[in-house]
Amino acid sequence: MVKNLDMKKFLFVLQALLKFLLIFFAVFIWARYFIRQFWLSFVVALSLTFAIDFLTRFVGKKLNKRKELKVQEKEEAEDLFLSIATQEKSLDFYLKLAKSRYKNAKKKEGFVEIEHGENDKVILYPFLSFVPLNSNDLAKIISCVQKENCQKLVVVCGEIEKSTFSFAKNFEMKILLLDKFQTFISLYKEYDFYPEKTLVVKKDKKLAFKELVAFSFNRARAKGYIISALILFLSSLFIRPSVYYCIVASLLLVFALVSFVNPFYNVKVSNEVL
């Protein structure tokens, strides 16, 4: 276990060093193009590399956290919608959710009614269909709740057709349409009240374009990019490069950097099956 930990640290340091060198090579080639003196271009490139490396680490951590959170929440929202939509007593869940904050919430035929005051009534209507909510569906929902004289109608559903939002503006009552992701954020997460997850949405395989990108930026191809870029880099030590030369070298270094450090294109496959 200790050996594995030491090896991980070593690989992490090696990866960070290679990333730093790739950035330096790319910056140095452009520095040599604009600055005649070799040592001055070297110092400028080294300084810029430190700055770029720091910024990419700082910004990258924040972006990765946000992206991971958003992806996780989206997957969670899909799983929860699939689970609640296939339950027999799904309306009971929304009643409990409403009662967690409003004790006067009550269940009616197909929806939950919440009275905040004499002239302040809200209806929570679950439309748990795997077909996107359209204008015709919304018209039927409004017809069902019209006799309740509510001031606000909240419809939670899986997906919503764009035209439905425009249609909803034709009515005097306030209508709020929430798809499964917005329901997760605005209701489940806000109320800290989640349905039981009984099913998980199976993810489809990505399309051929993504496979092509994964093939092009796999770690196995990083070596070729690095060797080609190093040849151009070594040439820049003796002659000032042209713009075309700088662009090609920069692209090769970027490709090498993406291929080597991006874990998305370097999926580890375990040899141990059982």
Contacts in CASP RR format, 6 or more apart in sequence:
PFRMAT RR
TARGET T0000
AUTHOR 0000-0000-0000
METHOD contacts of the structure
MODEL  1
MVKNLDMKKFLFVLQALLKFLLIFFAVFIWARYFIRQFWLSFVVALSLTF
AIDFLTRFVGKKLNKRKELKVQEKEEAEDLFLSIATQEKSLDFYLKLAKS
RYKNAKKKEGFVEIEHGENDKVILYPFLSFVPLNSNDLAKIISCVQKENC
QKLVVVCGEIEKSTFSFAKNFEMKILLLDKFQTFISLYKEYDFYPEKTLV
VKKDKKLAFKELVAFSFNRARAKGYIISALILFLSSLFIRPSVYYCIVAS
LLLVFALVSFVNPFYNVKVSNEVL
15 260 0 8 1.000
15 261 0 8 1.000
18 260 0 8 1.000
18 261 0 8 1.000
19 53 0 8 1.000
19 257 0 8 1.000
19 260 0 8 1.000
19 261 0 8 1.000
20 49 0 8 1.000
20 53 0 8 1.000
22 226 0 8 1.000
22 229 0 8 1.000
22 253 0 8 1.000
22 256 0 8 1.000
22 257 0 8 1.000
22 260 0 8 1.000
23 49 0 8 1.000
23 52 0 8 1.000
23 53 0 8 1.000
23 56 0 8 1.000
23 253 0 8 1.000
23 257 0 8 1.000
24 45 0 8 1.000
24 46 0 8 1.000
24 49 0 8 1.000
25 229 0 8 1.000
25 230 0 8 1.000
25 233 0 8 1.000
25 249 0 8 1.000
25 253 0 8 1.000
26 229 0 8 1.000
26 249 0 8 1.000
26 250 0 8 1.000
26 253 0 8 1.000
26 254 0 8 1.000
27 45 0 8 1.000
27 48 0 8 1.000
27 49 0 8 1.000
27 52 0 8 1.000
28 41 0 8 1.000
28 42 0 8 1.000
28 45 0 8 1.000
28 233 0 8 1.000
28 236 0 8 1.000
29 232 0 8 1.000
29 233 0 8 1.000
29 236 0 8 1.000
29 241 0 8 1.000
29 245 0 8 1.000
29 246 0 8 1.000
29 249 0 8 1.000
29 250 0 8 1.000
30 45 0 8 1.000
30 246 0 8 1.000
30 250 0 8 1.000
31 41 0 8 1.000
31 42 0 8 1.000
31 44 0 8 1.000
31 45 0 8 1.000
31 48 0 8 1.000
32 38 0 8 1.000
32 41 0 8 1.000
32 236 0 8 1.000
32 240 0 8 1.000
32 241 0 8 1.000
33 240 0 8 1.000
33 241 0 8 1.000
33 242 0 8 1.000
33 243 0 8 1.000
33 246 0 8 1.000
34 41 0 8 1.000
35 41 0 8 1.000
35 44 0 8 1.000
36 240 0 8 1.000
38 237 0 8 1.000
73 181 0 8 1.000
73 184 0 8 1.000
73 185 0 8 1.000
73 189 0 8 1.000
74 181 0 8 1.000
75 201 0 8 1.000
76 184 0 8 1.000
76 197 0 8 1.000
77 180 0 8 1.000
77 181 0 8 1.000
77 183 0 8 1.000
77 184 0 8 1.000
77 185 0 8 1.000
78 180 0 8 1.000
78 201 0 8 1.000
79 197 0 8 1.000
79 199 0 8 1.000
79 200 0 8 1.000
79 201 0 8 1.000
80 180 0 8 1.000
80 184 0 8 1.000
80 188 0 8 1.000
80 194 0 8 1.000
80 195 0 8 1.000
80 197 0 8 1.000
81 128 0 8 1.000
81 158 0 8 1.000
81 180 0 8 1.000
81 183 0 8 1.000
82 199 0 8 1.000
82 200 0 8 1.000
82 201 0 8 1.000
83 195 0 8 1.000
83 196 0 8 1.000
83 197 0 8 1.000
83 198 0 8 1.000
83 199 0 8 1.000
84 90 0 8 1.000
84 93 0 8 1.000
84 126 0 8 1.000
84 128 0 8 1.000
84 195 0 8 1.000
85 128 0 8 1.000
85 129 0 8 1.000
85 130 0 8 1.000
85 158 0 8 1.000
86 198 0 8 1.000
86 199 0 8 1.000
87 93 0 8 1.000
87 195 0 8 1.000
87 198 0 8 1.000
90 126 0 8 1.000
90 128 0 8 1.000
90 195 0 8 1.000
91 107 0 8 1.000
91 110 0 8 1.000
91 111 0 8 1.000
91 112 0 8 1.000
91 126 0 8 1.000
92 107 0 8 1.000
93 195 0 8 1.000
94 112 0 8 1.000
94 124 0 8 1.000
94 126 0 8 1.000
94 156 0 8 1.000
95 105 0 8 1.000
95 106 0 8 1.000
95 107 0 8 1.000
95 112 0 8 1.000
96 193 0 8 1.000
97 187 0 8 1.000
97 188 0 8 1.000
97 191 0 8 1.000
97 193 0 8 1.000
98 105 0 8 1.000
98 112 0 8 1.000
98 114 0 8 1.000
98 124 0 8 1.000
99 105 0 8 1.000
100 191 0 8 1.000
100 193 0 8 1.000
101 191 0 8 1.000
102 114 0 8 1.000
102 116 0 8 1.000
104 114 0 8 1.000
104 115 0 8 1.000
105 112 0 8 1.000
105 113 0 8 1.000
105 114 0 8 1.000
106 112 0 8 1.000
106 113 0 8 1.000
107 113 0 8 1.000
108 148 0 8 1.000
109 144 0 8 1.000
110 125 0 8 1.000
110 126 0 8 1.000
110 144 0 8 1.000
111 123 0 8 1.000
111 124 0 8 1.000
111 125 0 8 1.000
111 126 0 8 1.000
111 144 0 8 1.000
111 145 0 8 1.000
112 123 0 8 1.000
112 124 0 8 1.000
112 125 0 8 1.000
113 121 0 8 1.000
113 122 0 8 1.000
113 123 0 8 1.000
113 124 0 8 1.000
113 148 0 8 1.000
113 150 0 8 1.000
114 121 0 8 1.000
114 122 0 8 1.000
114 123 0 8 1.000
114 124 0 8 1.000
115 121 0 8 1.000
116 122 0 8 1.000
119 151 0 8 1.000
120 151 0 8 1.000
121 148 0 8 1.000
121 149 0 8 1.000
121 150 0 8 1.000
121 151 0 8 1.000
121 152 0 8 1.000
122 150 0 8 1.000
122 151 0 8 1.000
122 152 0 8 1.000
122 153 0 8 1.000
122 154 0 8 1.000
123 145 0 8 1.000
123 148 0 8 1.000
123 150 0 8 1.000
123 152 0 8 1.000
123 153 0 8 1.000
123 154 0 8 1.000
124 154 0 8 1.000
124 156 0 8 1.000
125 141 0 8 1.000
125 144 0 8 1.000
125 145 0 8 1.000
125 153 0 8 1.000
125 154 0 8 1.000
125 155 0 8 1.000
125 156 0 8 1.000
126 155 0 8 1.000
126 156 0 8 1.000
126 157 0 8 1.000
127 133 0 8 1.000
127 137 0 8 1.000
127 141 0 8 1.000
127 155 0 8 1.000
127 156 0 8 1.000
127 157 0 8 1.000
127 158 0 8 1.000
128 157 0 8 1.000
128 158 0 8 1.000
129 137 0 8 1.000
129 157 0 8 1.000
129 158 0 8 1.000
130 158 0 8 1.000
132 157 0 8 1.000
132 158 0 8 1.000
132 159 0 8 1.000
132 160 0 8 1.000
132 161 0 8 1.000
133 155 0 8 1.000
133 157 0 8 1.000
133 158 0 8 1.000
133 159 0 8 1.000
133 160 0 8 1.000
133 161 0 8 1.000
133 164 0 8 1.000
133 177 0 8 1.000
134 161 0 8 1.000
134 163 0 8 1.000
134 164 0 8 1.000
135 161 0 8 1.000
135 163 0 8 1.000
135 164 0 8 1.000
135 167 0 8 1.000
137 164 0 8 1.000
138 155 0 8 1.000
138 164 0 8 1.000
138 167 0 8 1.000
138 168 0 8 1.000
138 175 0 8 1.000
138 177 0 8 1.000
139 167 0 8 1.000
141 153 0 8 1.000
141 155 0 8 1.000
142 153 0 8 1.000
142 171 0 8 1.000
142 173 0 8 1.000
142 175 0 8 1.000
145 153 0 8 1.000
150 173 0 8 1.000
151 173 0 8 1.000
151 174 0 8 1.000
152 173 0 8 1.000
152 174 0 8 1.000
152 175 0 8 1.000
152 176 0 8 1.000
153 173 0 8 1.000
153 174 0 8 1.000
153 175 0 8 1.000
153 176 0 8 1.000
154 176 0 8 1.000
154 178 0 8 1.000
155 175 0 8 1.000
155 176 0 8 1.000
155 177 0 8 1.000
155 178 0 8 1.000
156 178 0 8 1.000
156 180 0 8 1.000
156 183 0 8 1.000
156 187 0 8 1.000
157 177 0 8 1.000
157 178 0 8 1.000
157 179 0 8 1.000
157 180 0 8 1.000
157 183 0 8 1.000
158 179 0 8 1.000
158 180 0 8 1.000
158 183 0 8 1.000
159 179 0 8 1.000
159 180 0 8 1.000
160 177 0 8 1.000
160 179 0 8 1.000
164 177 0 8 1.000
165 177 0 8 1.000
168 175 0 8 1.000
168 177 0 8 1.000
169 175 0 8 1.000
178 186 0 8 1.000
178 187 0 8 1.000
187 193 0 8 1.000
188 194 0 8 1.000
188 195 0 8 1.000
213 265 0 8 1.000
214 264 0 8 1.000
214 265 0 8 1.000
215 221 0 8 1.000
216 255 0 8 1.000
216 259 0 8 1.000
217 255 0 8 1.000
217 258 0 8 1.000
217 259 0 8 1.000
217 262 0 8 1.000
217 265 0 8 1.000
218 259 0 8 1.000
218 265 0 8 1.000
218 266 0 8 1.000
219 259 0 8 1.000
219 260 0 8 1.000
219 265 0 8 1.000
219 266 0 8 1.000
221 255 0 8 1.000
221 259 0 8 1.000
222 256 0 8 1.000
222 259 0 8 1.000
222 260 0 8 1.000
224 256 0 8 1.000
225 252 0 8 1.000
225 253 0 8 1.000
225 255 0 8 1.000
225 256 0 8 1.000
225 259 0 8 1.000
226 252 0 8 1.000
226 253 0 8 1.000
226 256 0 8 1.000
228 252 0 8 1.000
229 249 0 8 1.000
229 252 0 8 1.000
229 253 0 8 1.000
229 256 0 8 1.000
232 241 0 8 1.000
232 245 0 8 1.000
232 248 0 8 1.000
232 249 0 8 1.000
232 252 0 8 1.000
233 249 0 8 1.000
235 241 0 8 1.000
235 245 0 8 1.000
236 245 0 8 1.000
236 249 0 8 1.000
241 249 0 8 1.000
258 265 0 8 1.000
259 265 0 8 1.000
END
